């Protein structure tokens, strides 16, 4: 079994945004799909984890796209591999290439395993994961510290809906991306593109929890964002537009 | 080329709802995917239409699911075929089967071709479409009349966001489904299931158009819904829960 998993996706017209480009949440969904397949075929996928009453949770992710796929396009290729393993966290990288092998972007993600009942982090099966560790090149700056903008910016109320919930009954990690990007005015999408998006998941949220969404312009195309519950951030993110 | 197109989808854990079931909008997306592939490989897909400055628009759809796929599952199979062709509309049916060939549900959809500049309906290439016409069994009751509930029920305001827009800059047809289903309380999803969902798209909506969303309990598990702009319905739908 190759250490790196390689998956192909076709851009579909109905998944494109108003500019005819693949959206960042769709890119995020494809990455989760690839991560899920890569893990499943190597013995540490959703089902393997469920048997041990554990589940993978995405802790943080940084995506840097130099180019967004447009229609009509050749199939896109997504490569994913494990870049680090420690007691409680494992890192997974991604590289997007077009049909000619040209790189379109990279992503770096950090995952933890939690006990499905207690929702507490569990030690990873380090040895099993290390078998697939590679040092393949992934030039993404890892998610860094994001300022606590919620203390100084007003929040837009948000109510968690059915479609936001994942199989664990929590806010779906890609839906956070979608709702955060939806805070930006459409004019920004017409003129610029998100070159880097990073997100840090701090705690889980459930149906019925009232949330607020915050955004602050940090200058030079960077916006810091937060999703809060009762004033406490459950998710922080930053987008850099160019 | 077969008249019926057959496509396979794997249920992925990250696409499931909090009950571990495939959602109706995901089923809708898979159907658009299959429709898109079926049309493209028979010479009347997105690119073929674009060359003639036309585009397919979904006019109405009725979905009846006797069972929703759960995880872990064998790959799902979706069959799609053309069931009717007239001057301005063509009908496309769908059948979902599991790995054992058992039917999980059916759908019936009606499509029109529009001129991309004027947004007006265009006569269809009837002869080219008729080549693929089949009378395969599709026992779905076609979308019927849905009462104008917006005249008697208050609306919940909705602002169209970036993620709602499709490649034509209009409200994505599957996003309507998602937002309409999100009007239901989570308790209903815990106890019942949508056995039938039908939707009628009346006019296009764009970014910045203020909308209102309406829902009325019609009894016996049926709810009528509407999405309105300035008091006029742009979309009507109905869900039957069992």
Interface residues (C-beta under 8 A of the other chain):
Chain A: X12 X13 X14 X15 X16 X17 X18 X20 X23 X25 X29 X32 X33 X36 X46 X47 X71 X72 X161 X162 X163 X165 X166 X167 X168 X169 X172 X173 X174 X178 X181 X182 X184 X186 X189 X207 X208
Chain B: X12 X13 X14 X15 X16 X17 X18 X20 X23 X25 X29 X32 X33 X36 X46 X47 X71 X72 X161 X162 X163 X165 X166 X167 X168 X169 X172 X173 X174 X178 X181 X182 X184 X186 X189 X207 X208
